[in-house]
Amino acid sequence: MQKRNDFIVKLLEKASIQNGMRVLDVGCATGEVTQIVANKVGDQGEVIGVDMNQDMLHMAEENKQFENVKYIKGDIYNLPKDIGKFDAIVGRSVLMYLPGAYEALNVLRGHLKPNGIFCFQESDAINSGVGADNLPMHQKAIQLVWKTVESEGGDIHIGQKLYTLFQKVGVVPVEFIAEAVIQTSDDNDLKWLIDIMATRMKERQVVKSSFSIEQFLNNLTNESEKHHSAFIRDMAFGICGRI
């Protein structure tokens, strides 16, 4: 199975994120990507992670590994005026949750230095579940995840739209790549995803209030022990370009 961060690491390389850069990580959540970027820009660089969720920022602070990282609570559409300009702005699985991805990119563009870099990774539901014909519970898990994201207003096909979005904002794409996220019944993150999204699923009525998460997770385990198959969980799309 591809490791969770393999794709973003590859994308950051293509975007030429390097030592000494000042980088903004939008929708940083727990700071996973922030830390990867901090390692690339080194002690001479700086990374600021911004997110609206204070609980996520608390976890990001707990996970902090580098002194060149700072986390702030903020709105992408209205960042602090004193935040300054950046050599690059990056994000993972953030545009899909925004009510106006174009508007967000347009605002963020104003925080880039001349010749600054945009670099984003987004998921897309295209082809999700392919290969899971003999894994009906795994197939259901994938669909529950996407239905929840969609019910929250998320764009589950944002990946396919990235190139057009960059063109509209006036960013010249340097690299545009996509990769199937292949997982197996023996090695996948579906149980983890279902577990952490359980409350959201019930709140959005994607599942009934009587839905037993514990039983569903047990069913996934039992199914994985009977069938050993690979499947496509989703597609990862990545794009980077300069203004």
Protein Blocks (a to p, Z undefined) as FASTA:
>chain_A
ZZfklmmmmmmmmnopaehiacddehklnommmmmmmmmnommbccddddfblklmmmmm
mmpcbfkbccddddfklccfklopafbdcdehklmmpcblmlmmmmmmmmpcehiacddd
dddfehihihplmmmklmmmmmmmmmmmmmnopafklmmmmmmmmmmnopacfbdcdddd
dddfklccklmmmmmmmmmmmmnomacfklcfklmmmmmmmmmmmpccdddfbdcddddd
dZZ
